Amino acid sequence: VEAGFDQGLLGDGMLPRFGWSSFKTVLEELVKEVAIEEAGEKISVFLGPAGSGKTTSVLKIAAGVLLPKRVKPMVVKFGDPDGRDNAWLKSQCKKMKLKFKAISDIKKLEKTLSKRRKNPILVDTPSLSSLKDQDLRRLLDMSKRQEGVKVRLVIDASMDPRNICALASCIP
């Protein structure tokens, strides 16, 4: 919506077909799906292609856009410790007075995520093309076996629907 979503794309017949009464209903449903308020959800791992908005999503959520104001999540940047986003993401977290941790090893990430926490953890990952296959498998496996872990697929609005379907089929 912030990027200028054209409400006309939904068309007159689209809203009722999906049980929506208005564009506002569509937005409420989307925010409900993205918001991290589900009972027991403590960890969200953001996966997606390069430039899809993973880091932006993490920061928007961490800034309180989709979290209750009293909740202060920890932000974890997984992947290359010298990655271009690390220093910037760390500085943004510092401005928001949030804990930040950069982790490059999947075993250390699993250990961090397995500890009991009061507040959520938001995990920003490298692009899917940069993520090692074995790390991706372990992240997906972790979401299946560890309660409170949810993998969130972030996609670019201009992405080809066939590619979206291919990516979504990999994510539980």
Summary of the structure (lengths in Angstrom):
residues: 172
radius of gyration: 16.7
end to end distance: 26.2
largest distance: 50.1
contacts: 436
relative contact order: 0.18
helix: 43%
strand: 13%
